[in-house]
Amino acid sequence: MNLKSLYLLPALLLAHSAALAAPKISDDPKPRSAEKIIYFKQNGKFGAKTTSGKIIVPAQYHCEFMCEHVKHGETADGELLFTDNSREVRGKVAYSPFFLHSRQGKFLYQPMMYDLTSDYFSEGKRRYVSKEGKVGFADRAGNLVTPAQHDWAGPFEYGYAAFCDGCREVRVDEEHTAVQGGTWGMMDARGNTIAPSNTRRAASDIERNGKFYPHPFAYTAAERDILQRINRYKNLIVGLAAVSYSPYKTAEERAAYRFEIVSQPVQGYPYYEIVLFDGKGNTVEGERFLAGADGKRLYALPVGEETPLPLETHLRHDIRSTLAEQPKRQKSGSWNDNPFRLKDYPEAKALLKRRK
């Protein structure tokens, strides 16, 4: 990531957003009410109400653009998110025409515009824009977890987010823009600016643009137990993920992969979120991993799926599909730098024997 010029590539970012989206079964910032909620239109403006007619959000949003999901009589299955360009907030870089309400009707915040839609969650947080046009972060429960104090900020990755002040958005071609100039820095999950070191001070330090930052995660005993249990499958998960990579990944590179818990359960989202990072602290794209609020159950959320699967169920399916595709990969020679060999993974054999 180049902090001096961060390019926004729509096609790639949409794919990244889909991979990081929260499970549909618990994507709401507050618990759902028992009664179904629908959008309604009155005097040219939109609001939300229950099917029995109780007003949840009074009709106040004049939606003209980017509001395909807000239609009169349409069921509001997920967030109560409205668009009103006439009431947008705009800073030097950040912009939001969005208004997010809880399912009880309380206004929460304005999610930042990102690639023509509201921002996605990354490591349990997404960006919002204040009335002054500054950027902060909110969690999945609707809490504002960092103050809005910067002109722009990137999504969190490995516990850190890049930010800038005095920067500007510059168009580089017909489809792409870049955030350039100004003063750049890195913040932690609490919004504190973290000063880097020019040298590695600990083996767990993470490198960003030639600078080193300390390991940002601290765990309770229960969280360490979650990591210990999912690490039993790390070798297998890395092996399955490496199939889609080129060139060949050495044993040293694979051993450097690590799981981190990047967010804890909050109201409306009863999961620990676990992310697999490579040795450089970059997110390994693909399925996400979750642990139940009690820490006892492990899940996987495959790309494109809305419902978490028990981790072992997912791994059995992934092993079988990978082995089935292997002959085609070998024949074509494409994406065959890191073949998956069942004999190399005794844990895979044990999983397949456990349930046919």
SEDRENZA-910818 format. One record per residue (C-alpha): x, y, z; residue in one letter. Coordinates in nm, 3 decimals. Each point is the difference from the previous one (the first is absolute). Layout:
LUMDO        px        py        pz   resn
LUMDO         X         Y         Z      a
...
This chain:
LUMDO        px        py        pz   resn
LUMDO     0.000     0.000     0.000      m
LUMDO     0.153     0.332    -0.108      n
LUMDO    -0.106     0.254     0.262      l
LUMDO     0.077     0.292    -0.230      k
LUMDO    -0.231    -0.117    -0.276      s
LUMDO    -0.275    -0.249     0.073      l
LUMDO    -0.175    -0.112    -0.319      y
LUMDO    -0.364    -0.103     0.006      l
LUMDO    -0.062    -0.277    -0.255      l
LUMDO    -0.377    -0.060    -0.026      p
LUMDO    -0.003    -0.356    -0.133      a
LUMDO     0.254    -0.128     0.249      l
LUMDO    -0.151     0.188     0.290      l
LUMDO    -0.347    -0.131    -0.064      l
LUMDO     0.138    -0.355     0.019      a
LUMDO     0.184     0.084     0.321      h
LUMDO    -0.319     0.152     0.143      s
LUMDO    -0.198    -0.314    -0.075      a
LUMDO     0.260    -0.214     0.170      a
LUMDO    -0.015     0.207     0.314      l
LUMDO    -0.376     0.055     0.025      a
LUMDO    -0.163    -0.117     0.323      a
LUMDO    -0.221    -0.310     0.000      p
LUMDO    -0.352     0.089    -0.096      k
LUMDO    -0.142    -0.180     0.301      i
LUMDO     0.147     0.262     0.234      s
LUMDO     0.088     0.299    -0.215      d
LUMDO    -0.219     0.248     0.185      d
LUMDO     0.150     0.263     0.232      p
LUMDO    -0.271    -0.077     0.260      k
LUMDO    -0.217    -0.307     0.068      p
LUMDO    -0.298    -0.032    -0.227      r
LUMDO    -0.349     0.067     0.122      s
LUMDO    -0.238    -0.295    -0.019      a
LUMDO    -0.219     0.168    -0.259      e
LUMDO     0.105     0.044    -0.363      k
LUMDO     0.109     0.349    -0.104      i
LUMDO    -0.076     0.151    -0.341      i
LUMDO     0.099     0.320    -0.175      y
LUMDO    -0.274     0.247    -0.085      f
LUMDO    -0.027     0.320    -0.200      k
LUMDO    -0.199     0.302     0.108      q
LUMDO    -0.004     0.342    -0.166      n
LUMDO     0.298    -0.098    -0.212      g
LUMDO     0.217    -0.105     0.294      k
LUMDO     0.089    -0.341     0.143      f
LUMDO    -0.020    -0.145     0.349      g
LUMDO    -0.051    -0.340     0.163      a
LUMDO    -0.287    -0.158     0.194      k
LUMDO    -0.120    -0.336     0.122      t
LUMDO    -0.257    -0.195    -0.200      t
LUMDO    -0.257     0.096     0.263      s
LUMDO     0.065     0.368    -0.071      g
LUMDO     0.225     0.104     0.290      k
LUMDO     0.241     0.267    -0.122      i
LUMDO     0.363    -0.096     0.060      i
LUMDO     0.166     0.276    -0.206      v
LUMDO    -0.223     0.294    -0.104      p
LUMDO    -0.009     0.078    -0.372      a
LUMDO     0.288     0.249    -0.033      q
LUMDO     0.243    -0.125    -0.264      y
LUMDO    -0.028     0.117    -0.359      h
LUMDO     0.161    -0.294    -0.180      c
LUMDO     0.091     0.045    -0.368      e
LUMDO     0.334    -0.178    -0.052      f
LUMDO     0.156    -0.325     0.129      m
LUMDO    -0.318    -0.107     0.175      c
LUMDO    -0.119    -0.302    -0.195      e
LUMDO    -0.064    -0.185     0.328      h
LUMDO    -0.227     0.278     0.134      v
LUMDO    -0.337    -0.044    -0.170      k
LUMDO    -0.351     0.054     0.128      h
LUMDO    -0.123    -0.322     0.159      g
LUMDO     0.341    -0.172    -0.027      e
LUMDO     0.103    -0.210     0.300      t
LUMDO     0.298     0.138     0.193      a
LUMDO     0.191    -0.322     0.068      d
LUMDO     0.334     0.151     0.094      g
LUMDO     0.108     0.342     0.113      e
LUMDO    -0.240     0.294    -0.011      l
LUMDO     0.219     0.195    -0.239      l
LUMDO    -0.136     0.304    -0.184      f
LUMDO     0.149     0.228    -0.265      t
LUMDO    -0.065     0.374    -0.029      d
LUMDO     0.234     0.198    -0.222      n
LUMDO    -0.165     0.325     0.106      s
LUMDO     0.131    -0.056     0.355      r
LUMDO     0.342    -0.148    -0.081      e
LUMDO     0.311     0.084     0.201      v
LUMDO     0.323     0.062    -0.184      r
LUMDO     0.351     0.066     0.126      g
LUMDO     0.326     0.055    -0.185      k
LUMDO    -0.005    -0.364    -0.113      v
LUMDO    -0.267    -0.192     0.192      a
LUMDO    -0.363     0.010    -0.106      y
LUMDO    -0.328    -0.154     0.114      s
LUMDO    -0.359     0.026    -0.126      p
LUMDO    -0.096    -0.295     0.226      f
LUMDO    -0.198    -0.006     0.324      f
LUMDO     0.004    -0.311     0.217      l
LUMDO    -0.268    -0.072     0.261      h
LUMDO    -0.035    -0.285     0.248      s
LUMDO    -0.300    -0.227    -0.044      r
LUMDO    -0.155     0.185     0.293      q
LUMDO     0.024     0.324    -0.200      g
LUMDO     0.293     0.170     0.171      k
LUMDO     0.231     0.191    -0.235      f
LUMDO     0.350    -0.146     0.031      l
LUMDO     0.242     0.162    -0.244      y
LUMDO     0.074     0.070    -0.367      q
LUMDO     0.209    -0.279    -0.159      p
LUMDO     0.271     0.128    -0.232      m
LUMDO    -0.056    -0.031    -0.373      m
LUMDO     0.233    -0.264    -0.138      y
LUMDO    -0.004    -0.107    -0.365      d
LUMDO    -0.356     0.124    -0.054      l
LUMDO    -0.142    -0.172     0.308      t
LUMDO     0.017     0.023     0.378      s
LUMDO     0.327    -0.113     0.154      d
LUMDO     0.052    -0.366     0.092      y
LUMDO     0.121    -0.145     0.331      f
LUMDO     0.367    -0.087     0.029      s
LUMDO     0.120    -0.156     0.325      e
LUMDO    -0.333     0.085     0.161      g
LUMDO     0.006     0.369    -0.086      k
LUMDO    -0.112     0.224    -0.284      r
LUMDO     0.047     0.366    -0.076      r
LUMDO    -0.252     0.274     0.068      y
LUMDO     0.001     0.371    -0.081      v
LUMDO    -0.081     0.270     0.255      s
LUMDO    -0.193     0.320    -0.073      k
LUMDO     0.338     0.171    -0.027      e
LUMDO     0.108    -0.240    -0.277      g
LUMDO     0.254    -0.190     0.213      k
LUMDO     0.040    -0.380     0.005      v
LUMDO    -0.034    -0.231     0.299      g
LUMDO    -0.088    -0.368     0.055      f
LUMDO    -0.313    -0.176     0.128      a
LUMDO    -0.047    -0.362     0.108      d
LUMDO    -0.275    -0.243    -0.101      r
LUMDO    -0.210     0.097     0.303      a
LUMDO    -0.020     0.359    -0.126      g
LUMDO     0.246     0.137     0.257      n
LUMDO     0.244     0.270    -0.111      l
LUMDO     0.324    -0.162     0.112      v
LUMDO     0.247     0.263    -0.125      t
LUMDO    -0.063     0.374    -0.024      p
LUMDO    -0.043     0.160    -0.343      a
LUMDO     0.322     0.201    -0.016      q
LUMDO     0.170    -0.059    -0.336      h
LUMDO    -0.066     0.115    -0.357      d
LUMDO     0.022    -0.359    -0.124      w
LUMDO     0.076    -0.348     0.133      a
LUMDO     0.045    -0.341    -0.157      g
LUMDO    -0.158    -0.323     0.129      p
LUMDO     0.161    -0.190     0.286      f
LUMDO     0.248    -0.274    -0.081      e
LUMDO     0.203    -0.183     0.265      y
LUMDO    -0.126     0.236     0.268      g
LUMDO     0.107     0.322    -0.174      y
LUMDO    -0.159     0.252    -0.236      a
LUMDO     0.180     0.262    -0.206      a
LUMDO    -0.131     0.356     0.021      f
LUMDO     0.080     0.338    -0.147      c
LUMDO    -0.068     0.366     0.073      d
LUMDO     0.023     0.276    -0.256      g
LUMDO    -0.013    -0.259    -0.279      c
LUMDO    -0.217     0.012    -0.311      r
LUMDO    -0.163    -0.234    -0.247      e
LUMDO     0.153     0.009    -0.347      v
LUMDO    -0.145    -0.166    -0.309      r
LUMDO     0.261    -0.211    -0.178      v
LUMDO    -0.221    -0.128    -0.284      d
LUMDO    -0.367    -0.035    -0.094      e
LUMDO    -0.070    -0.263     0.267      e
LUMDO     0.263     0.039     0.270      h
LUMDO     0.092     0.261     0.258      t
LUMDO     0.284     0.026     0.249      a
LUMDO     0.030     0.166     0.339      v
LUMDO     0.320     0.205    -0.005      q
LUMDO     0.195     0.263     0.188      g
LUMDO    -0.041     0.119     0.357      g
LUMDO     0.136    -0.158     0.315      t
LUMDO    -0.034    -0.377     0.043      w
LUMDO     0.010    -0.228     0.300      g
LUMDO    -0.126    -0.327     0.148      m
LUMDO    -0.262    -0.042     0.272      m
LUMDO    -0.083    -0.294     0.223      d
LUMDO    -0.348    -0.138     0.071      a
LUMDO    -0.061     0.270     0.263      r
LUMDO     0.086     0.282    -0.239      g
LUMDO     0.339     0.073     0.156      n
LUMDO     0.279     0.106    -0.234      t
LUMDO     0.284    -0.253     0.022      i
LUMDO     0.354     0.120    -0.060      a
LUMDO     0.202    -0.251    -0.202      p
LUMDO     0.357    -0.115     0.047      s
LUMDO     0.267    -0.002    -0.268      n
LUMDO     0.119    -0.340     0.119      t
LUMDO    -0.170    -0.320     0.112      r
LUMDO    -0.016     0.001     0.380      r
LUMDO    -0.174    -0.336     0.042      a
LUMDO    -0.055    -0.306    -0.218      a
LUMDO    -0.374     0.069     0.005      s
LUMDO     0.036     0.354    -0.142      d
LUMDO    -0.183     0.062    -0.328      i
LUMDO     0.159     0.189    -0.288      e
LUMDO    -0.187     0.268    -0.194      r
LUMDO     0.182     0.207    -0.264      n
LUMDO     0.341    -0.061     0.151      g
LUMDO    -0.113     0.087     0.354      k
LUMDO    -0.071    -0.239     0.286      f
LUMDO    -0.305    -0.006     0.226      y
LUMDO    -0.055    -0.212     0.314      p
LUMDO    -0.226    -0.304     0.008      h
LUMDO    -0.342     0.161     0.061      p
LUMDO    -0.200    -0.286     0.151      f
LUMDO    -0.037    -0.099     0.366      a
LUMDO    -0.207    -0.299     0.112      y
LUMDO    -0.185    -0.135     0.299      t
LUMDO     0.049    -0.360     0.109      a
LUMDO    -0.325    -0.094    -0.177      a
LUMDO     0.117     0.164    -0.322      e
LUMDO     0.336    -0.174     0.016      r
LUMDO    -0.191    -0.326     0.030      d
LUMDO    -0.197     0.084    -0.318      i
LUMDO     0.324     0.065    -0.187      l
LUMDO     0.156    -0.318     0.132      q
LUMDO    -0.292    -0.206    -0.131      r
LUMDO    -0.013     0.157    -0.347      i
LUMDO     0.379    -0.025    -0.029      n
LUMDO    -0.040    -0.378     0.005      r
LUMDO    -0.136     0.043    -0.353      y
LUMDO     0.240     0.272    -0.114      k
LUMDO     0.228    -0.222    -0.207      n
LUMDO    -0.300    -0.148    -0.181      l
LUMDO    -0.173     0.338    -0.053      i
LUMDO     0.320     0.156    -0.134      v
LUMDO     0.052    -0.298    -0.231      g
LUMDO    -0.352     0.029    -0.140      l
LUMDO     0.042     0.377    -0.045      a
LUMDO     0.342    -0.036    -0.169      a
LUMDO    -0.153    -0.201    -0.285      v
LUMDO    -0.123     0.327    -0.151      s
LUMDO     0.336     0.174     0.029      y
LUMDO     0.300     0.029    -0.227      s
LUMDO     0.299    -0.030     0.022      p
LUMDO     0.091    -0.284     0.235      y
LUMDO    -0.029     0.076     0.371      k
LUMDO     0.287    -0.135     0.206      t
LUMDO    -0.040    -0.178     0.333      a
LUMDO     0.144     0.309     0.170      e
LUMDO    -0.258     0.226    -0.163      e
LUMDO    -0.285    -0.231     0.099      r
LUMDO     0.124    -0.028     0.358      a
LUMDO    -0.004     0.381     0.030      a
LUMDO    -0.377     0.014    -0.058      y
LUMDO    -0.194     0.079     0.317      r
LUMDO    -0.353     0.034     0.129      f
LUMDO    -0.104     0.309     0.194      e
LUMDO    -0.330     0.088     0.166      i
LUMDO    -0.084     0.338    -0.150      v
LUMDO    -0.338     0.068     0.163      s
LUMDO    -0.206    -0.121     0.294      q
LUMDO    -0.374    -0.077     0.026      p
LUMDO    -0.226     0.305     0.026      v
LUMDO    -0.375     0.043     0.029      q
LUMDO    -0.157    -0.136    -0.317      g
LUMDO     0.319    -0.179    -0.112      y
LUMDO     0.079    -0.294     0.231      p
LUMDO     0.337    -0.099    -0.148      y
LUMDO     0.369     0.040     0.046      y
LUMDO     0.144     0.077    -0.344      e
LUMDO     0.323    -0.183    -0.080      i
LUMDO     0.218     0.096    -0.296      v
LUMDO     0.287    -0.189    -0.160      l
LUMDO     0.300     0.222    -0.081      f
LUMDO     0.316    -0.079    -0.190      d
LUMDO     0.344     0.059     0.147      g
LUMDO    -0.009     0.367    -0.105      k
LUMDO    -0.331     0.070     0.172      g
LUMDO    -0.204     0.003    -0.319      n
LUMDO    -0.349    -0.148     0.009      t
LUMDO    -0.026    -0.336    -0.176      v
LUMDO    -0.304     0.042    -0.224      e
LUMDO    -0.267    -0.266     0.003      g
LUMDO    -0.229    -0.141     0.263      e
LUMDO    -0.024     0.163     0.339      r
LUMDO     0.008    -0.178     0.332      f
LUMDO    -0.221     0.057     0.302      l
LUMDO    -0.040    -0.126     0.356      a
LUMDO    -0.326     0.004     0.188      g
LUMDO    -0.046     0.245     0.286      a
LUMDO     0.074    -0.277     0.250      d
LUMDO     0.326    -0.072    -0.183      g
LUMDO    -0.076    -0.371    -0.032      k
LUMDO    -0.126    -0.029    -0.358      r
LUMDO     0.212     0.079    -0.306      l
LUMDO    -0.149     0.097    -0.336      y
LUMDO     0.103     0.086    -0.353      a
LUMDO    -0.179     0.248    -0.223      l
LUMDO     0.083    -0.089    -0.362      p
LUMDO     0.016     0.278    -0.257      v
LUMDO    -0.348     0.079    -0.135      g
LUMDO    -0.180    -0.185     0.279      e
LUMDO    -0.227     0.166     0.256      e
LUMDO    -0.012    -0.263     0.272      t
LUMDO     0.303    -0.122     0.199      p
LUMDO     0.078    -0.372    -0.021      l
LUMDO     0.158    -0.210     0.276      p
LUMDO     0.372     0.013    -0.070      l
LUMDO     0.051    -0.375    -0.036      e
LUMDO    -0.300    -0.028    -0.237      t
LUMDO     0.147     0.275    -0.217      h
LUMDO     0.347    -0.153     0.000      l
LUMDO    -0.130    -0.343    -0.105      r
LUMDO    -0.183     0.161    -0.292      h
LUMDO     0.305     0.209    -0.092      d
LUMDO     0.232    -0.302     0.010      i
LUMDO    -0.228    -0.206    -0.226      r
LUMDO    -0.055     0.282    -0.252      s
LUMDO     0.373     0.080    -0.012      t
LUMDO     0.090    -0.364    -0.062      l
LUMDO    -0.268    -0.027    -0.269      a
LUMDO     0.141     0.305    -0.182      e
LUMDO     0.361    -0.114     0.029      q
LUMDO     0.014    -0.214    -0.320      p
LUMDO    -0.131     0.293    -0.206      k
LUMDO     0.262     0.232     0.151      r
LUMDO     0.277    -0.251    -0.070      q
LUMDO    -0.114    -0.051    -0.357      k
LUMDO    -0.028     0.369    -0.080      s
LUMDO     0.312     0.096     0.195      g
LUMDO    -0.177     0.312     0.130      s
LUMDO     0.000     0.084     0.371      w
LUMDO     0.194    -0.315     0.074      n
LUMDO     0.301     0.147     0.180      d
LUMDO    -0.135    -0.104     0.339      n
LUMDO    -0.180    -0.333    -0.052      p
LUMDO    -0.199    -0.150     0.286      f
LUMDO     0.116    -0.352     0.088      r
LUMDO    -0.213    -0.184     0.252      l
LUMDO     0.301    -0.194     0.131      k
LUMDO     0.154     0.327     0.120      d
LUMDO    -0.294     0.076     0.229      y
LUMDO    -0.079    -0.268     0.261      p
LUMDO    -0.261     0.232     0.150      e
LUMDO    -0.185    -0.006    -0.334      a
LUMDO    -0.003    -0.379    -0.002      k
LUMDO    -0.138    -0.001     0.355      a
LUMDO    -0.277     0.245    -0.095      l
LUMDO    -0.108    -0.207    -0.301      l
LUMDO    -0.007    -0.319     0.208      k
LUMDO    -0.200     0.166     0.277      r
LUMDO    -0.305     0.053    -0.220      r
LUMDO    -0.058    -0.130    -0.348      k
